[in-house]
Amino acid sequence: MRLPRTAHTSRPWRIHEIAPDFKIEDVWRMPTPGGPDDFPHLVDQMANGVEAHRSAAVSRFLFAVRWKLGAVLGWDSFDASLGARVPTLRDRLPADLREVPRGPDLKGVPIPFLSVYQTHDEWVAEMANRTVHGLMHVGWVPDTKAPGGYRGQMTVLVKPNGAFGTLYMAGIKPFRYLGIYQQMLLALGREWRATAARRSTAETTRTTGTTGR
């Protein structure tokens, strides 16, 4: 479910101070209810299970078309990537965020999506090509529908590359809303529910120090 931008701007995320020049494109409620310590599980699932959002035929088709166009038109070439066309956002990090573990990169995506930082309730990954410098911000927020519970919240922030990048983002918006994000979040929610028992066992082991043997 899409959320208003204030769902992101009203929270004290570190990303506000690091990327004030990026525009909020979307904010999404994630179907990932959990407890206060479940955020690392969500980050791990998103980093290692990103192919899940291609499970629907619509998403597979849209991704295939996009990557084919990118290859033909050179949108995703190396000279347009992070460290080439634009510097990585890690260059902006304050000292305390540079010293913590960076977090995992996304696997299984044609364009490198590299982690910028991860805290106890935030994870940011970035990508760049000839159209845009984009950020995926995932946060862990109190769940108003489950007192005492938490859930994931995903925000997409972008800095389009000139007029062409602005037109590109406007052109793909209907496809993102109708085919990509919704299917990705549905698949993410199914996997999250399927691994609930594993998370519960891991939490019990962590808090009791037992192995179940």
N, C-alpha and C positions, 0 to 999 in steps of 0.2 A: 504494500500500500504506500502510495506517495504521501509525503508529509510536507507541511509548509517549511519554508526556509528557516523560520524561527526555531524549528526543532533542532537545527544545527547551531545557529548563531546564538541562541540563548544559553548554551552550555559552555563551561570554561575550558574548551579544548585548547591544547597547545598550538594546534594548527593555525589558530587565528593570528597569533603573533608571527608565525613563520611564513605564511602565504597570504598576506592581506591583499595582494594584487591578483589573486585567482578568484574567478566568479563561480558562485554556487549554481550548478546546473540542475541537480536533482537531490532530493533527500528521500530515503526509502526506509520504511519500517521493515525489519527483517523477522521472519517467522522462526525465531531461534530463542524461545524462552529458556531461562536457566537461572542459576544461582550467582552470587557475587563473584565466585572464583572461576566461572566457566569461560571467561573471555579467551584465554589461550587456546581452548578447544575450538572456538569459532575461527580464530586466526589460522590455526593449523588446517582446519577443514577447507577454508577458502583458498589457502595457499596451495594445498595439495590436491584439491578436488575440483579445480576450476572447470574441468571438462564437463562437469555435470550440467552446466547451464546450456550445453549444446544438445541435450538429450531430445529436445523437441525438434520436429522436422522444420518448423518455421525458423527456429534459431540456427539450425545447421545451414539452411539455405542462405539466410542473411549473412552469416559469417563467411560462407564460401564466396559469396558475391563481393563482400567488402575486401577480403584478403586478395582476391583476384584483381580487383580494381587497383588496390594498393601496389601490387606487384607490377602491373602494367604501367601505372602512372608514376611510380617511384615515390609514393607517399611514405613508405616505411623503410626507405633506404638508410644505410648506416650513417650517412652524413646528415640525416635529419633526426638522429636519435639523441638520447641523453648523453651529455658530455661532448656532443658534436654541435648540434644546432642550439641547444640550450644547456646550461649547467644543471647538475643535479641539485635538488632541493636540500640535500644533505650539507651543501656548502653553507646553508643559512642556519643550521642548527646551533642552538646555544650549547655551552660546554656540557651541561648535565645530560642532554639528550645524545650527545656524541659518545658519552661514556657508557651508556646502557646498550644491551644487545640490540642490533639493528632490526631484527625481525626477519621472517622468511620472505623470499621473492615468490611471485606467482609462477607456478609451473604449468606447462602445456598451453601457453598462449603464443601466437605468432610474433607479437611485439613484446619485447622484454618489459615486464612490470616489476620494478625493483623496489624493495622495501626502503623506506626513508627512516622510520623509527617505530618502535612499539613500546607502549607503557602498559600499566595495569588496566587501562580502559580505552586506549587509542592505538590504532594501527594505521599507518599511511603508506601507500605504495604509489609509485609514479611511473608514467610512460611519456614518451615524446615521439612525434613523427612530424611530417611536413605540414600537418593540419593543426595540431594542437599540442600543448603540454598539459597533460591531465593527471589529476590526483584522485585516488580512491581512498576516502577516509572512512574507517569502520570504528564505531564507538560502542561502548557497553553502557547502557542507560537503564535506570529504574523502569520497570514495566508497570504502567498505571493500571493495566488490566489484571495484574497478578501481584497483590500487595506483598512486598518483601522479595519479589522476583526481579529479574533483569532480562534484557533482550538486546539484540544487535540493532544498530542503526547505520545505514550506509549513505554517505554523501559523496557525490561526484563534483569535483571542482575543476575548472578548466581555465586555461589562458590560450585562446585561439591565436593562431599564427596569421595575423593581419586580416584583411577583408575575406580572403579565401577561406581561412579557418573559421571565421564567423558564419559564412554561408554554408560551409560543410556541416557545422554543428546544427544549424537550423534545418538543413536538409535531412539529416539522419534522425532527428528527434522523433518523428512518428514511428520509425522502425524500432528505436530503442524502447519507447513506451509500450508498443503493441506486441513486440516479439522477443526482445532480448532480456530486458530487466525482469519482466514478470516471470518468464520461463526460468531464468536463473534463480530467482528467489524461491519459486515453487520447488525447484530441484534441491536447492540448499535446505529448505525446510524439511523435505522428505528425508534427506540424509541426516539432518540434525535429529529428527525424531527416531530414526533407525539406530542411531548411536547413543541414545539416552542411557541405556543400561551400562554401556562401556564407560561413559563419563561418571555415572554414579559409582561404579566399582572403583574407578581411579580415585575419586574423591574420598571414598571410604578408606582405601589403602593409605592415602596421603595423611588423613587425619588420625587414623588409629595405628599406623605403622605396621599393619598386618598384611599378609599376602594371601590369606584365604586358605592356606594349607593346614 
